[in-house]
Amino acid sequence: MGVTLNGAAAAFAVASETQIALSAPPPSALGQVAVVVQTLAGTSNAGSFSYVETSPPALTAPVFAFSIVPYAWSFGGPASDAWFLVASTSTATFPFGAYDILAQHDLVLLGGLDALGLGSASIAIPSGFAGLTFHSQLLTWDGGVDLQATSFASATILG
């Protein structure tokens, strides 16, 4: 038994006699991916899914942080856009176009999304902030008039 994505072996789990669960790896390119399943009964016809650009942008982050341990964000948005990661201890926002932006924020990090529109960032949380809850938000900008934002992600520092 096995599953391939564009001919490469993929990790999977059998959910039932008629279903499998698979976690797709990060893409190496945007576009369609052929999925083939091999069982004792034979090889399936190819199915497919597509990796597409994330728009509006998306942000994922843990809900808990620990002092001195790196805290990591993963995000996606329009390919090659600039990104700005902001954080605040307040959930107050102000409207900016179609987005609600954290009002009392500080710039944490900035950079550029890769050619697939993916990015990540991490920082070490200084000691002495146990019990603090902070909120982070990703803004992306194409260098022209297109500014996009994610909803914010919240985390509490445990120690």
C-alpha positions as CSV (number, residue, x, y, z in Angstrom):
1,M,0.0,0.0,0.0
2,G,1.1,3.5,-0.7
3,V,0.3,7.0,-1.8
4,T,2.3,9.1,-4.2
5,L,2.1,12.9,-4.9
6,N,3.5,13.6,-8.4
7,G,5.3,10.3,-8.2
8,A,6.9,10.9,-4.7
9,A,5.9,8.7,-1.7
10,A,3.7,10.5,0.8
11,A,2.9,9.7,4.4
12,F,-0.6,8.6,5.0
13,A,-2.9,6.8,7.5
14,V,-5.7,4.4,6.8
15,A,-8.9,5.9,8.1
16,S,-11.3,3.1,7.0
17,E,-11.7,0.5,4.2
18,T,-12.6,3.3,1.8
19,Q,-10.7,6.4,3.2
20,I,-7.1,7.5,3.9
21,A,-5.8,10.6,5.5
22,L,-2.7,12.3,4.2
23,S,-0.8,15.4,5.1
24,A,0.5,17.1,2.0
25,P,4.1,18.4,2.3
26,P,4.9,22.0,1.7
27,P,4.8,22.7,-2.0
28,S,7.8,23.1,-4.2
29,A,5.7,24.9,-6.8
30,L,2.2,26.2,-7.1
31,G,-0.2,24.2,-9.3
32,Q,-1.8,20.8,-9.6
33,V,-0.5,17.7,-7.8
34,A,-1.4,14.2,-9.0
35,V,-2.4,11.8,-6.2
36,V,-2.2,8.0,-6.8
37,V,-3.2,5.4,-4.2
38,Q,-1.8,1.8,-4.4
39,T,-3.7,-0.9,-2.5
40,L,-3.7,-4.7,-2.5
41,A,-6.5,-4.5,-5.1
42,G,-4.4,-2.4,-7.5
43,T,-3.5,1.2,-8.4
44,S,-6.1,4.0,-8.5
45,N,-6.6,6.4,-11.3
46,A,-4.8,9.7,-10.5
47,G,-6.8,12.2,-8.6
48,S,-5.5,15.7,-7.9
49,F,-5.4,18.8,-5.7
50,S,-3.8,22.2,-6.3
51,Y,-1.5,24.3,-4.3
52,V,-2.7,27.9,-4.8
53,E,-1.6,31.3,-3.6
54,T,-3.0,32.3,-0.3
55,S,-5.3,35.3,-0.6
56,P,-6.2,36.9,1.7
57,P,-3.1,36.0,3.7
58,A,-3.2,33.4,6.5
59,L,-1.2,33.2,9.7
60,T,-0.7,30.2,12.0
61,A,0.9,30.4,15.4
62,P,0.9,28.4,18.7
63,V,-1.6,29.5,21.4
64,F,1.0,29.2,24.1
65,A,4.6,30.6,24.3
66,F,7.4,29.9,26.7
67,S,10.2,32.2,27.8
68,I,13.5,31.7,26.1
69,V,12.0,29.0,23.7
70,P,11.6,30.3,20.1
71,Y,8.0,31.2,19.2
72,A,7.3,30.5,15.5
73,W,4.8,31.9,13.1
74,S,4.0,30.4,9.6
75,F,2.1,32.3,7.0
76,G,1.1,32.5,3.4
77,G,0.0,35.3,1.1
78,P,0.5,36.7,-2.4
79,A,3.8,35.5,-3.8
80,S,6.8,37.8,-3.4
81,D,4.9,40.4,-1.4
82,A,6.6,42.2,1.5
83,W,5.3,41.0,5.0
84,F,5.1,42.8,8.3
85,L,4.5,41.0,11.5
86,V,3.0,43.1,14.3
87,A,2.0,42.3,17.9
88,S,0.0,44.0,20.6
89,T,-1.2,43.2,24.1
90,S,-4.5,44.9,23.1
91,T,-7.2,43.5,20.9
92,A,-8.3,47.0,19.9
93,T,-8.4,47.4,16.1
94,F,-9.0,50.1,13.5
95,P,-10.6,49.6,10.1
96,F,-8.3,49.9,7.0
97,G,-10.1,49.1,3.8
98,A,-11.6,45.6,4.2
99,Y,-9.3,44.7,7.2
100,D,-9.3,45.4,10.9
101,I,-5.7,46.2,11.9
102,L,-4.4,45.9,15.5
103,A,-4.5,49.5,16.7
104,Q,-1.8,49.5,19.4
105,H,0.8,47.3,17.7
106,D,4.6,47.1,17.5
107,L,6.5,45.9,14.5
108,V,8.0,42.5,15.4
109,L,9.7,41.4,12.1
110,L,9.5,42.1,8.4
111,G,10.6,40.3,5.3
112,G,9.4,39.0,1.9
113,L,7.3,36.1,1.0
114,D,9.0,33.6,-1.2
115,A,8.0,32.8,-4.8
116,L,5.3,30.4,-3.5
117,G,3.9,33.1,-1.2
118,L,5.1,31.3,2.0
119,G,7.0,32.6,4.9
120,S,7.9,32.0,8.5
121,A,9.4,33.9,11.4
122,S,10.4,33.2,15.0
123,I,11.7,35.0,18.1
124,A,12.8,34.0,21.5
125,I,10.3,35.3,24.2
126,P,12.3,37.1,26.9
127,S,11.9,35.9,30.5
128,G,9.7,37.8,32.9
129,F,6.5,37.9,30.8
130,A,4.7,34.8,32.2
131,G,0.9,35.3,32.1
132,L,1.0,37.9,29.4
133,T,-1.3,37.4,26.4
134,F,-0.2,38.9,23.1
135,H,-1.9,39.2,19.7
136,S,0.0,39.0,16.4
137,Q,-1.1,39.9,12.9
138,L,0.4,39.6,9.4
139,L,0.2,42.4,6.9
140,T,1.3,41.9,3.3
141,W,2.0,44.6,0.7
142,D,2.7,44.3,-3.0
143,G,4.7,47.6,-3.2
144,G,1.7,49.3,-4.8
145,V,-1.8,49.8,-3.5
146,D,-2.6,46.3,-2.3
147,L,-2.3,46.0,1.5
148,Q,-3.8,42.8,3.0
149,A,-4.1,41.6,6.5
150,T,-4.8,38.4,8.5
151,S,-7.1,38.2,11.5
152,F,-5.0,38.2,14.6
153,A,-3.6,35.1,16.4
154,S,-3.5,35.2,20.2
155,A,-0.9,33.5,22.5
156,T,-0.3,33.4,26.3
157,I,3.2,33.2,27.7
158,L,3.3,30.4,30.3
159,G,6.7,30.8,31.8
